Amino acid sequence: MKQSRWMSLVESIANVVVGYGVAVVTQMLVFPLFGLHASLNQNLLIGLVFTGVSLVRSFFLRRVFETLRLRQAVSSSSMAACTTNPVR
């Protein structure tokens, strides 16, 4: 069964919100281990920056893989045409 566009949007939003929360909590736990001390506001801002970078990366990779999928589909359909309609 195919996912609706609405549910894809809901999933994407949930992924970003959860990812942001995980990033901020991880920073608050890991930064002090490296001698970095950031306030809550700084951690929230750093989390936003990394979330933005993650969104751009995710979008870019999704477009690359969609392009590869389309090329493969075109290539597969061309190969199918060659095998079903051989040139004599």
HTML snippet that shows the backbone in 3Dmol.js (N, CA, C, O; Angstrom):
<script src="https://3Dmol.org/build/3Dmol-min.js"></script>
<div id="view" style="width:600px;height:400px;position:relative"></div>
<script>
const pdb = `
ATOM      1  N   MET A   1       0.844  -1.182   0.000  1.00  0.00           N
ATOM      2  CA  MET A   1       0.000   0.000   0.000  1.00  0.00           C
ATOM      3  C   MET A   1       0.887   1.241   0.000  1.00  0.00           C
ATOM      4  O   MET A   1       1.880   1.304   0.725  1.00  0.00           O
ATOM      5  N   LYS A   2       0.526   2.213  -0.806  1.00  0.00           N
ATOM      6  CA  LYS A   2       1.301   3.437  -0.959  1.00  0.00           C
ATOM      7  C   LYS A   2       0.913   4.453   0.124  1.00  0.00           C
ATOM      8  O   LYS A   2      -0.254   4.554   0.504  1.00  0.00           O
ATOM      9  N   GLN A   3       1.907   5.200   0.613  1.00  0.00           N
ATOM     10  CA  GLN A   3       1.654   6.212   1.639  1.00  0.00           C
ATOM     11  C   GLN A   3       1.091   7.476   0.982  1.00  0.00           C
ATOM     12  O   GLN A   3       1.575   7.899  -0.068  1.00  0.00           O
ATOM     13  N   SER A   4       0.079   8.073   1.594  1.00  0.00           N
ATOM     14  CA  SER A   4      -0.505   9.303   1.047  1.00  0.00           C
ATOM     15  C   SER A   4       0.470  10.463   1.241  1.00  0.00           C
ATOM     16  O   SER A   4       1.362  10.406   2.088  1.00  0.00           O
ATOM     17  N   ARG A   5       0.290  11.503   0.454  1.00  0.00           N
ATOM     18  CA  ARG A   5       1.136  12.689   0.586  1.00  0.00           C
ATOM     19  C   ARG A   5       0.992  13.311   1.972  1.00  0.00           C
ATOM     20  O   ARG A   5       1.971  13.779   2.553  1.00  0.00           O
ATOM     21  N   TRP A   6      -0.220  13.316   2.495  1.00  0.00           N
ATOM     22  CA  TRP A   6      -0.474  13.882   3.824  1.00  0.00           C
ATOM     23  C   TRP A   6       0.334  13.134   4.882  1.00  0.00           C
ATOM     24  O   TRP A   6       0.973  13.753   5.732  1.00  0.00           O
ATOM     25  N   MET A   7       0.304  11.791   4.827  1.00  0.00           N
ATOM     26  CA  MET A   7       1.041  11.005   5.816  1.00  0.00           C
ATOM     27  C   MET A   7       2.549  11.145   5.605  1.00  0.00           C
ATOM     28  O   MET A   7       3.311  11.079   6.569  1.00  0.00           O
ATOM     29  N   SER A   8       2.987  11.336   4.369  1.00  0.00           N
ATOM     30  CA  SER A   8       4.403  11.598   4.122  1.00  0.00           C
ATOM     31  C   SER A   8       4.825  12.903   4.784  1.00  0.00           C
ATOM     32  O   SER A   8       5.910  12.991   5.358  1.00  0.00           O
ATOM     33  N   LEU A   9       3.960  13.922   4.702  1.00  0.00           N
ATOM     34  CA  LEU A   9       4.246  15.206   5.343  1.00  0.00           C
ATOM     35  C   LEU A   9       4.286  15.049   6.857  1.00  0.00           C
ATOM     36  O   LEU A   9       5.195  15.560   7.510  1.00  0.00           O
ATOM     37  N   VAL A  10       3.304  14.343   7.422  1.00  0.00           N
ATOM     38  CA  VAL A  10       3.260  14.118   8.870  1.00  0.00           C
ATOM     39  C   VAL A  10       4.514  13.372   9.323  1.00  0.00           C
ATOM     40  O   VAL A  10       5.113  13.720  10.341  1.00  0.00           O
ATOM     41  N   GLU A  11       4.909  12.349   8.569  1.00  0.00           N
ATOM     42  CA  GLU A  11       6.113  11.587   8.909  1.00  0.00           C
ATOM     43  C   GLU A  11       7.358  12.477   8.858  1.00  0.00           C
ATOM     44  O   GLU A  11       8.211  12.402   9.742  1.00  0.00           O
ATOM     45  N   SER A  12       7.463  13.307   7.838  1.00  0.00           N
ATOM     46  CA  SER A  12       8.620  14.197   7.703  1.00  0.00           C
ATOM     47  C   SER A  12       8.698  15.194   8.854  1.00  0.00           C
ATOM     48  O   SER A  12       9.777  15.436   9.395  1.00  0.00           O
ATOM     49  N   ILE A  13       7.569  15.768   9.225  1.00  0.00           N
ATOM     50  CA  ILE A  13       7.536  16.723  10.333  1.00  0.00           C
ATOM     51  C   ILE A  13       7.925  16.029  11.641  1.00  0.00           C
ATOM     52  O   ILE A  13       8.716  16.561  12.419  1.00  0.00           O
ATOM     53  N   ALA A  14       7.366  14.842  11.876  1.00  0.00           N
ATOM     54  CA  ALA A  14       7.692  14.085  13.092  1.00  0.00           C
ATOM     55  C   ALA A  14       9.180  13.761  13.123  1.00  0.00           C
ATOM     56  O   ALA A  14       9.814  13.853  14.174  1.00  0.00           O
ATOM     57  N   ASN A  15       9.737  13.383  11.981  1.00  0.00           N
ATOM     58  CA  ASN A  15      11.156  13.050  11.897  1.00  0.00           C
ATOM     59  C   ASN A  15      12.020  14.259  12.261  1.00  0.00           C
ATOM     60  O   ASN A  15      13.002  14.122  12.991  1.00  0.00           O
ATOM     61  N   VAL A  16      11.660  15.435  11.756  1.00  0.00           N
ATOM     62  CA  VAL A  16      12.426  16.649  12.036  1.00  0.00           C
ATOM     63  C   VAL A  16      12.311  17.031  13.509  1.00  0.00           C
ATOM     64  O   VAL A  16      13.315  17.369  14.136  1.00  0.00           O
ATOM     65  N   VAL A  17      11.115  16.982  14.064  1.00  0.00           N
ATOM     66  CA  VAL A  17      10.911  17.362  15.466  1.00  0.00           C
ATOM     67  C   VAL A  17      11.674  16.411  16.395  1.00  0.00           C
ATOM     68  O   VAL A  17      12.369  16.858  17.307  1.00  0.00           O
ATOM     69  N   VAL A  18      11.544  15.116  16.165  1.00  0.00           N
ATOM     70  CA  VAL A  18      12.252  14.139  16.995  1.00  0.00           C
ATOM     71  C   VAL A  18      13.761  14.293  16.820  1.00  0.00           C
ATOM     72  O   VAL A  18      14.509  14.252  17.797  1.00  0.00           O
ATOM     73  N   GLY A  19      14.208  14.470  15.579  1.00  0.00           N
ATOM     74  CA  GLY A  19      15.639  14.653  15.321  1.00  0.00           C
ATOM     75  C   GLY A  19      16.201  15.867  16.024  1.00  0.00           C
ATOM     76  O   GLY A  19      17.306  15.820  16.566  1.00  0.00           O
ATOM     77  N   TYR A  20      15.450  16.951  16.021  1.00  0.00           N
ATOM     78  CA  TYR A  20      15.878  18.177  16.704  1.00  0.00           C
ATOM     79  C   TYR A  20      16.020  17.925  18.208  1.00  0.00           C
ATOM     80  O   TYR A  20      17.019  18.312  18.812  1.00  0.00           O
ATOM     81  N   GLY A  21      15.027  17.281  18.803  1.00  0.00           N
ATOM     82  CA  GLY A  21      15.083  16.972  20.233  1.00  0.00           C
ATOM     83  C   GLY A  21      16.258  16.070  20.573  1.00  0.00           C
ATOM     84  O   GLY A  21      16.954  16.296  21.563  1.00  0.00           O
ATOM     85  N   VAL A  22      16.480  15.054  19.757  1.00  0.00           N
ATOM     86  CA  VAL A  22      17.607  14.140  19.985  1.00  0.00           C
ATOM     87  C   VAL A  22      18.926  14.902  19.869  1.00  0.00           C
ATOM     88  O   VAL A  22      19.837  14.694  20.671  1.00  0.00           O
ATOM     89  N   ALA A  23      19.030  15.784  18.873  1.00  0.00           N
ATOM     90  CA  ALA A  23      20.263  16.555  18.684  1.00  0.00           C
ATOM     91  C   ALA A  23      20.557  17.428  19.898  1.00  0.00           C
ATOM     92  O   ALA A  23      21.687  17.454  20.386  1.00  0.00           O
ATOM     93  N   VAL A  24      19.557  18.133  20.382  1.00  0.00           N
ATOM     94  CA  VAL A  24      19.768  19.039  21.525  1.00  0.00           C
ATOM     95  C   VAL A  24      20.166  18.250  22.771  1.00  0.00           C
ATOM     96  O   VAL A  24      21.106  18.632  23.467  1.00  0.00           O
ATOM     97  N   VAL A  25      19.473  17.172  23.055  1.00  0.00           N
ATOM     98  CA  VAL A  25      19.800  16.362  24.241  1.00  0.00           C
ATOM     99  C   VAL A  25      21.203  15.767  24.100  1.00  0.00           C
ATOM    100  O   VAL A  25      21.973  15.748  25.060  1.00  0.00           O
ATOM    101  N   THR A  26      21.530  15.283  22.898  1.00  0.00           N
ATOM    102  CA  THR A  26      22.861  14.714  22.667  1.00  0.00           C
ATOM    103  C   THR A  26      23.945  15.763  22.885  1.00  0.00           C
ATOM    104  O   THR A  26      24.963  15.484  23.519  1.00  0.00           O
ATOM    105  N   GLN A  27      23.732  16.960  22.366  1.00  0.00           N
ATOM    106  CA  GLN A  27      24.698  18.044  22.565  1.00  0.00           C
ATOM    107  C   GLN A  27      24.891  18.330  24.046  1.00  0.00           C
ATOM    108  O   GLN A  27      26.019  18.483  24.514  1.00  0.00           O
ATOM    109  N   MET A  28      23.789  18.401  24.782  1.00  0.00           N
ATOM    110  CA  MET A  28      23.870  18.724  26.210  1.00  0.00           C
ATOM    111  C   MET A  28      24.634  17.652  26.978  1.00  0.00           C
ATOM    112  O   MET A  28      25.265  17.946  27.994  1.00  0.00           O
ATOM    113  N   LEU A  29      24.582  16.411  26.502  1.00  0.00           N
ATOM    114  CA  LEU A  29      25.295  15.320  27.167  1.00  0.00           C
ATOM    115  C   LEU A  29      26.740  15.190  26.696  1.00  0.00           C
ATOM    116  O   LEU A  29      27.628  14.874  27.487  1.00  0.00           O
ATOM    117  N   VAL A  30      26.973  15.431  25.417  1.00  0.00           N
ATOM    118  CA  VAL A  30      28.295  15.172  24.841  1.00  0.00           C
ATOM    119  C   VAL A  30      29.228  16.373  24.922  1.00  0.00           C
ATOM    120  O   VAL A  30      30.415  16.199  25.199  1.00  0.00           O
ATOM    121  N   PHE A  31      28.738  17.572  24.693  1.00  0.00           N
ATOM    122  CA  PHE A  31      29.602  18.755  24.701  1.00  0.00           C
ATOM    123  C   PHE A  31      30.462  18.847  25.965  1.00  0.00           C
ATOM    124  O   PHE A  31      31.664  19.088  25.854  1.00  0.00           O
ATOM    125  N   PRO A  32      29.894  18.666  27.161  1.00  0.00           N
ATOM    126  CA  PRO A  32      30.727  18.774  28.374  1.00  0.00           C
ATOM    127  C   PRO A  32      31.858  17.741  28.427  1.00  0.00           C
ATOM    128  O   PRO A  32      32.896  17.989  29.040  1.00  0.00           O
ATOM    129  N   LEU A  33      31.660  16.591  27.791  1.00  0.00           N
ATOM    130  CA  LEU A  33      32.716  15.578  27.767  1.00  0.00           C
ATOM    131  C   LEU A  33      33.948  16.075  27.013  1.00  0.00           C
ATOM    132  O   LEU A  33      35.052  15.570  27.216  1.00  0.00           O
ATOM    133  N   PHE A  34      33.753  17.058  26.151  1.00  0.00           N
ATOM    134  CA  PHE A  34      34.856  17.634  25.374  1.00  0.00           C
ATOM    135  C   PHE A  34      35.239  19.027  25.872  1.00  0.00           C
ATOM    136  O   PHE A  34      35.965  19.763  25.203  1.00  0.00           O
ATOM    137  N   GLY A  35      34.742  19.371  27.050  1.00  0.00           N
ATOM    138  CA  GLY A  35      35.084  20.666  27.636  1.00  0.00           C
ATOM    139  C   GLY A  35      34.323  21.829  27.029  1.00  0.00           C
ATOM    140  O   GLY A  35      34.707  22.984  27.210  1.00  0.00           O
ATOM    141  N   LEU A  36      33.253  21.539  26.314  1.00  0.00           N
ATOM    142  CA  LEU A  36      32.436  22.603  25.724  1.00  0.00           C
ATOM    143  C   LEU A  36      31.208  22.818  26.591  1.00  0.00           C
ATOM    144  O   LEU A  36      30.490  21.875  26.920  1.00  0.00           O
ATOM    145  N   HIS A  37      30.981  24.054  26.952  1.00  0.00           N
ATOM    146  CA  HIS A  37      29.845  24.361  27.807  1.00  0.00           C
ATOM    147  C   HIS A  37      28.976  25.400  27.112  1.00  0.00           C
ATOM    148  O   HIS A  37      29.395  26.538  26.898  1.00  0.00           O
ATOM    149  N   ALA A  38      27.768  24.992  26.764  1.00  0.00           N
ATOM    150  CA  ALA A  38      26.832  25.872  26.072  1.00  0.00           C
ATOM    151  C   ALA A  38      25.572  26.019  26.913  1.00  0.00           C
ATOM    152  O   ALA A  38      25.153  25.086  27.598  1.00  0.00           O
ATOM    153  N   SER A  39      24.983  27.190  26.851  1.00  0.00           N
ATOM    154  CA  SER A  39      23.721  27.414  27.568  1.00  0.00           C
ATOM    155  C   SER A  39      22.604  26.686  26.831  1.00  0.00           C
ATOM    156  O   SER A  39      22.792  26.214  25.709  1.00  0.00           O
ATOM    157  N   LEU A  40      21.453  26.601  27.465  1.00  0.00           N
ATOM    158  CA  LEU A  40      20.304  25.961  26.818  1.00  0.00           C
ATOM    159  C   LEU A  40      19.971  26.675  25.511  1.00  0.00           C
ATOM    160  O   LEU A  40      19.726  26.026  24.494  1.00  0.00           O
ATOM    161  N   ASN A  41      19.963  28.010  25.534  1.00  0.00           N
ATOM    162  CA  ASN A  41      19.662  28.764  24.308  1.00  0.00           C
ATOM    163  C   ASN A  41      20.682  28.475  23.207  1.00  0.00           C
ATOM    164  O   ASN A  41      20.313  28.340  22.040  1.00  0.00           O
ATOM    165  N   GLN A  42      21.955  28.381  23.570  1.00  0.00           N
ATOM    166  CA  GLN A  42      22.984  28.060  22.579  1.00  0.00           C
ATOM    167  C   GLN A  42      22.787  26.651  22.025  1.00  0.00           C
ATOM    168  O   GLN A  42      22.935  26.427  20.824  1.00  0.00           O
ATOM    169  N   ASN A  43      22.454  25.709  22.895  1.00  0.00           N
ATOM    170  CA  ASN A  43      22.195  24.339  22.439  1.00  0.00           C
ATOM    171  C   ASN A  43      20.992  24.295  21.498  1.00  0.00           C
ATOM    172  O   ASN A  43      21.013  23.582  20.494  1.00  0.00           O
ATOM    173  N   LEU A  44      19.953  25.053  21.818  1.00  0.00           N
ATOM    174  CA  LEU A  44      18.767  25.081  20.953  1.00  0.00           C
ATOM    175  C   LEU A  44      19.113  25.662  19.578  1.00  0.00           C
ATOM    176  O   LEU A  44      18.655  25.155  18.554  1.00  0.00           O
ATOM    177  N   LEU A  45      19.923  26.728  19.561  1.00  0.00           N
ATOM    178  CA  LEU A  45      20.309  27.348  18.293  1.00  0.00           C
ATOM    179  C   LEU A  45      21.218  26.420  17.484  1.00  0.00           C
ATOM    180  O   LEU A  45      21.036  26.273  16.276  1.00  0.00           O
ATOM    181  N   ILE A  46      22.185  25.803  18.140  1.00  0.00           N
ATOM    182  CA  ILE A  46      23.067  24.848  17.453  1.00  0.00           C
ATOM    183  C   ILE A  46      22.239  23.702  16.873  1.00  0.00           C
ATOM    184  O   ILE A  46      22.477  23.267  15.747  1.00  0.00           O
ATOM    185  N   GLY A  47      21.271  23.218  17.643  1.00  0.00           N
ATOM    186  CA  GLY A  47      20.386  22.156  17.161  1.00  0.00           C
ATOM    187  C   GLY A  47      19.613  22.575  15.924  1.00  0.00           C
ATOM    188  O   GLY A  47      19.430  21.778  15.004  1.00  0.00           O
ATOM    189  N   LEU A  48      19.150  23.841  15.896  1.00  0.00           N
ATOM    190  CA  LEU A  48      18.438  24.351  14.720  1.00  0.00           C
ATOM    191  C   LEU A  48      19.342  24.389  13.496  1.00  0.00           C
ATOM    192  O   LEU A  48      18.920  24.036  12.395  1.00  0.00           O
ATOM    193  N   VAL A  49      20.579  24.817  13.688  1.00  0.00           N
ATOM    194  CA  VAL A  49      21.525  24.864  12.565  1.00  0.00           C
ATOM    195  C   VAL A  49      21.746  23.465  12.002  1.00  0.00           C
ATOM    196  O   VAL A  49      21.664  23.257  10.791  1.00  0.00           O
ATOM    197  N   PHE A  50      22.025  22.506  12.882  1.00  0.00           N
ATOM    198  CA  PHE A  50      22.257  21.147  12.414  1.00  0.00           C
ATOM    199  C   PHE A  50      20.994  20.531  11.801  1.00  0.00           C
ATOM    200  O   PHE A  50      21.089  19.741  10.862  1.00  0.00           O
ATOM    201  N   THR A  51      19.838  20.876  12.312  1.00  0.00           N
ATOM    202  CA  THR A  51      18.588  20.389  11.740  1.00  0.00           C
ATOM    203  C   THR A  51      18.402  20.943  10.337  1.00  0.00           C
ATOM    204  O   THR A  51      17.994  20.213   9.434  1.00  0.00           O
ATOM    205  N   GLY A  52      18.696  22.221  10.144  1.00  0.00           N
ATOM    206  CA  GLY A  52      18.615  22.821   8.806  1.00  0.00           C
ATOM    207  C   GLY A  52      19.555  22.150   7.825  1.00  0.00           C
ATOM    208  O   GLY A  52      19.174  21.858   6.691  1.00  0.00           O
ATOM    209  N   VAL A  53      20.784  21.906   8.258  1.00  0.00           N
ATOM    210  CA  VAL A  53      21.757  21.212   7.402  1.00  0.00           C
ATOM    211  C   VAL A  53      21.248  19.806   7.069  1.00  0.00           C
ATOM    212  O   VAL A  53      21.376  19.353   5.931  1.00  0.00           O
ATOM    213  N   SER A  54      20.682  19.128   8.042  1.00  0.00           N
ATOM    214  CA  SER A  54      20.155  17.787   7.835  1.00  0.00           C
ATOM    215  C   SER A  54      19.006  17.788   6.829  1.00  0.00           C
ATOM    216  O   SER A  54      18.919  16.897   5.984  1.00  0.00           O
ATOM    217  N   LEU A  55      18.131  18.779   6.916  1.00  0.00           N
ATOM    218  CA  LEU A  55      17.017  18.875   5.962  1.00  0.00           C
ATOM    219  C   LEU A  55      17.521  19.063   4.534  1.00  0.00           C
ATOM    220  O   LEU A  55      17.035  18.417   3.605  1.00  0.00           O
ATOM    221  N   VAL A  56      18.494  19.947   4.368  1.00  0.00           N
ATOM    222  CA  VAL A  56      19.059  20.182   3.036  1.00  0.00           C
ATOM    223  C   VAL A  56      19.726  18.908   2.516  1.00  0.00           C
ATOM    224  O   VAL A  56      19.531  18.531   1.360  1.00  0.00           O
ATOM    225  N   ARG A  57      20.509  18.250   3.366  1.00  0.00           N
ATOM    226  CA  ARG A  57      21.171  17.003   2.974  1.00  0.00           C
ATOM    227  C   ARG A  57      20.157  15.938   2.576  1.00  0.00           C
ATOM    228  O   ARG A  57      20.312  15.270   1.553  1.00  0.00           O
ATOM    229  N   SER A  58      19.133  15.788   3.380  1.00  0.00           N
ATOM    230  CA  SER A  58      18.104  14.784   3.120  1.00  0.00           C
ATOM    231  C   SER A  58      17.383  15.064   1.801  1.00  0.00           C
ATOM    232  O   SER A  58      17.150  14.149   1.011  1.00  0.00           O
ATOM    233  N   PHE A  59      17.034  16.327   1.566  1.00  0.00           N
ATOM    234  CA  PHE A  59      16.357  16.699   0.327  1.00  0.00           C
ATOM    235  C   PHE A  59      17.251  16.411  -0.877  1.00  0.00           C
ATOM    236  O   PHE A  59      16.795  15.845  -1.871  1.00  0.00           O
ATOM    237  N   PHE A  60      18.527  16.800  -0.788  1.00  0.00           N
ATOM    238  CA  PHE A  60      19.464  16.589  -1.879  1.00  0.00           C
ATOM    239  C   PHE A  60      19.610  15.102  -2.204  1.00  0.00           C
ATOM    240  O   PHE A  60      19.542  14.705  -3.367  1.00  0.00           O
ATOM    241  N   LEU A  61      19.811  14.286  -1.173  1.00  0.00           N
ATOM    242  CA  LEU A  61      19.961  12.849  -1.399  1.00  0.00           C
ATOM    243  C   LEU A  61      18.686  12.227  -1.958  1.00  0.00           C
ATOM    244  O   LEU A  61      18.750  11.337  -2.805  1.00  0.00           O
ATOM    245  N   ARG A  62      17.536  12.688  -1.492  1.00  0.00           N
ATOM    246  CA  ARG A  62      16.275  12.161  -2.009  1.00  0.00           C
ATOM    247  C   ARG A  62      16.140  12.457  -3.496  1.00  0.00           C
ATOM    248  O   ARG A  62      15.693  11.604  -4.264  1.00  0.00           O
ATOM    249  N   ARG A  63      16.527  13.671  -3.907  1.00  0.00           N
ATOM    250  CA  ARG A  63      16.456  14.046  -5.323  1.00  0.00           C
ATOM    251  C   ARG A  63      17.454  13.239  -6.153  1.00  0.00           C
ATOM    252  O   ARG A  63      17.139  12.839  -7.274  1.00  0.00           O
ATOM    253  N   VAL A  64      18.664  12.991  -5.614  1.00  0.00           N
ATOM    254  CA  VAL A  64      19.661  12.185  -6.325  1.00  0.00           C
ATOM    255  C   VAL A  64      19.129  10.777  -6.539  1.00  0.00           C
ATOM    256  O   VAL A  64      19.209  10.245  -7.646  1.00  0.00           O
ATOM    257  N   PHE A  65      18.586  10.171  -5.491  1.00  0.00           N
ATOM    258  CA  PHE A  65      18.083   8.810  -5.618  1.00  0.00           C
ATOM    259  C   PHE A  65      16.845   8.745  -6.511  1.00  0.00           C
ATOM    260  O   PHE A  65      16.648   7.745  -7.202  1.00  0.00           O
ATOM    261  N   GLU A  66      16.017   9.770  -6.515  1.00  0.00           N
ATOM    262  CA  GLU A  66      14.872   9.796  -7.417  1.00  0.00           C
ATOM    263  C   GLU A  66      15.347   9.873  -8.865  1.00  0.00           C
ATOM    264  O   GLU A  66      14.782   9.218  -9.741  1.00  0.00           O
ATOM    265  N   THR A  67      16.379  10.669  -9.118  1.00  0.00           N
ATOM    266  CA  THR A  67      16.944  10.749 -10.460  1.00  0.00           C
ATOM    267  C   THR A  67      17.506   9.397 -10.892  1.00  0.00           C
ATOM    268  O   THR A  67      17.293   8.962 -12.024  1.00  0.00           O
ATOM    269  N   LEU A  68      18.224   8.737  -9.986  1.00  0.00           N
ATOM    270  CA  LEU A  68      18.758   7.409 -10.297  1.00  0.00           C
ATOM    271  C   LEU A  68      17.630   6.412 -10.561  1.00  0.00           C
ATOM    272  O   LEU A  68      17.728   5.581 -11.465  1.00  0.00           O
ATOM    273  N   ARG A  69      16.556   6.498  -9.768  1.00  0.00           N
ATOM    274  CA  ARG A  69      15.417   5.588  -9.958  1.00  0.00           C
ATOM    275  C   ARG A  69      14.782   5.798 -11.319  1.00  0.00           C
ATOM    276  O   ARG A  69      14.451   4.837 -12.013  1.00  0.00           O
ATOM    277  N   LEU A  70      14.609   7.070 -11.704  1.00  0.00           N
ATOM    278  CA  LEU A  70      14.004   7.366 -13.001  1.00  0.00           C
ATOM    279  C   LEU A  70      14.890   6.899 -14.151  1.00  0.00           C
ATOM    280  O   LEU A  70      14.394   6.360 -15.140  1.00  0.00           O
ATOM    281  N   ARG A  71      16.198   7.101 -14.024  1.00  0.00           N
ATOM    282  CA  ARG A  71      17.121   6.622 -15.064  1.00  0.00           C
ATOM    283  C   ARG A  71      17.053   5.108 -15.192  1.00  0.00           C
ATOM    284  O   ARG A  71      17.063   4.570 -16.299  1.00  0.00           O
ATOM    285  N   GLN A  72      16.983   4.427 -14.058  1.00  0.00           N
ATOM    286  CA  GLN A  72      16.905   2.971 -14.080  1.00  0.00           C
ATOM    287  C   GLN A  72      15.594   2.519 -14.718  1.00  0.00           C
ATOM    288  O   GLN A  72      15.569   1.547 -15.473  1.00  0.00           O
ATOM    289  N   ALA A  73      14.506   3.228 -14.412  1.00  0.00           N
ATOM    290  CA  ALA A  73      13.211   2.875 -14.991  1.00  0.00           C
ATOM    291  C   ALA A  73      13.235   3.051 -16.506  1.00  0.00           C
ATOM    292  O   ALA A  73      12.722   2.204 -17.239  1.00  0.00           O
ATOM    293  N   VAL A  74      13.824   4.139 -16.976  1.00  0.00           N
ATOM    294  CA  VAL A  74      13.919   4.380 -18.416  1.00  0.00           C
ATOM    295  C   VAL A  74      14.799   3.324 -19.059  1.00  0.00           C
ATOM    296  O   VAL A  74      14.470   2.798 -20.122  1.00  0.00           O
ATOM    297  N   SER A  75      15.919   3.013 -18.417  1.00  0.00           N
ATOM    298  CA  SER A  75      16.833   2.002 -18.938  1.00  0.00           C
ATOM    299  C   SER A  75      16.160   0.632 -18.986  1.00  0.00           C
ATOM    300  O   SER A  75      16.308  -0.099 -19.965  1.00  0.00           O
ATOM    301  N   SER A  76      15.427   0.286 -17.940  1.00  0.00           N
ATOM    302  CA  SER A  76      14.738  -1.000 -17.884  1.00  0.00           C
ATOM    303  C   SER A  76      13.662  -1.092 -18.947  1.00  0.00           C
ATOM    304  O   SER A  76      13.495  -2.142 -19.567  1.00  0.00           O
ATOM    305  N   SER A  77      12.924  -0.004 -19.169  1.00  0.00           N
ATOM    306  CA  SER A  77      11.866  -0.041 -20.177  1.00  0.00           C
ATOM    307  C   SER A  77      12.466  -0.111 -21.576  1.00  0.00           C
ATOM    308  O   SER A  77      11.878  -0.722 -22.469  1.00  0.00           O
ATOM    309  N   SER A  78      13.632   0.507 -21.780  1.00  0.00           N
ATOM    310  CA  SER A  78      14.309   0.419 -23.075  1.00  0.00           C
ATOM    311  C   SER A  78      14.783  -1.001 -23.332  1.00  0.00           C
ATOM    312  O   SER A  78      14.666  -1.514 -24.444  1.00  0.00           O
ATOM    313  N   MET A  79      15.318  -1.628 -22.298  1.00  0.00           N
ATOM    314  CA  MET A  79      15.786  -3.010 -22.429  1.00  0.00           C
ATOM    315  C   MET A  79      14.613  -3.941 -22.685  1.00  0.00           C
ATOM    316  O   MET A  79      14.726  -4.877 -23.477  1.00  0.00           O
ATOM    317  N   ALA A  80      13.500  -3.699 -22.030  1.00  0.00           N
ATOM    318  CA  ALA A  80      12.316  -4.539 -22.227  1.00  0.00           C
ATOM    319  C   ALA A  80      11.810  -4.410 -23.663  1.00  0.00           C
ATOM    320  O   ALA A  80      11.396  -5.396 -24.272  1.00  0.00           O
ATOM    321  N   ALA A  81      11.846  -3.194 -24.198  1.00  0.00           N
ATOM    322  CA  ALA A  81      11.398  -2.977 -25.579  1.00  0.00           C
ATOM    323  C   ALA A  81      12.309  -3.712 -26.557  1.00  0.00           C
ATOM    324  O   ALA A  81      11.839  -4.246 -27.562  1.00  0.00           O
ATOM    325  N   CYS A  82      13.596  -3.742 -26.271  1.00  0.00           N
ATOM    326  CA  CYS A  82      14.548  -4.429 -27.137  1.00  0.00           C
ATOM    327  C   CYS A  82      14.336  -5.929 -27.132  1.00  0.00           C
ATOM    328  O   CYS A  82      14.497  -6.575 -28.167  1.00  0.00           O
ATOM    329  N   THR A  83      13.981  -6.494 -25.994  1.00  0.00           N
ATOM    330  CA  THR A  83      13.819  -7.951 -25.912  1.00  0.00           C
ATOM    331  C   THR A  83      12.461  -8.401 -26.417  1.00  0.00           C
ATOM    332  O   THR A  83      12.320  -9.540 -26.863  1.00  0.00           O
ATOM    333  N   THR A  84      11.458  -7.534 -26.359  1.00  0.00           N
ATOM    334  CA  THR A  84      10.133  -7.945 -26.825  1.00  0.00           C
ATOM    335  C   THR A  84       9.923  -7.634 -28.297  1.00  0.00           C
ATOM    336  O   THR A  84       9.072  -8.241 -28.947  1.00  0.00           O
ATOM    337  N   ASN A  85      10.695  -6.690 -28.828  1.00  0.00           N
ATOM    338  CA  ASN A  85      10.583  -6.316 -30.243  1.00  0.00           C
ATOM    339  C   ASN A  85      11.962  -6.366 -30.890  1.00  0.00           C
ATOM    340  O   ASN A  85      12.531  -5.320 -31.202  1.00  0.00           O
ATOM    341  N   PRO A  86      12.504  -7.554 -31.096  1.00  0.00           N
ATOM    342  CA  PRO A  86      13.855  -7.635 -31.654  1.00  0.00           C
ATOM    343  C   PRO A  86      13.901  -7.071 -33.058  1.00  0.00           C
ATOM    344  O   PRO A  86      12.959  -7.218 -33.837  1.00  0.00           O
ATOM    345  N   VAL A  87      15.000  -6.430 -33.363  1.00  0.00           N
ATOM    346  CA  VAL A  87      15.225  -5.876 -34.706  1.00  0.00           C
ATOM    347  C   VAL A  87      15.697  -7.001 -35.595  1.00  0.00           C
ATOM    348  O   VAL A  87      16.579  -7.773 -35.216  1.00  0.00           O
ATOM    349  N   ARG A  88      15.106  -7.099 -36.796  1.00  0.00           N
ATOM    350  CA  ARG A  88      15.509  -8.174 -37.724  1.00  0.00           C
ATOM    351  C   ARG A  88      16.218  -7.617 -38.894  1.00  0.00           C
ATOM    352  O   ARG A  88      16.632  -8.366 -39.779  1.00  0.00           O
TER     353      ARG A  88
END
`;
const viewer = $3Dmol.createViewer("view");
viewer.addModel(pdb, "pdb");
viewer.setStyle({}, {cartoon: {color: "spectrum"}});
viewer.zoomTo();
viewer.render();
</script>
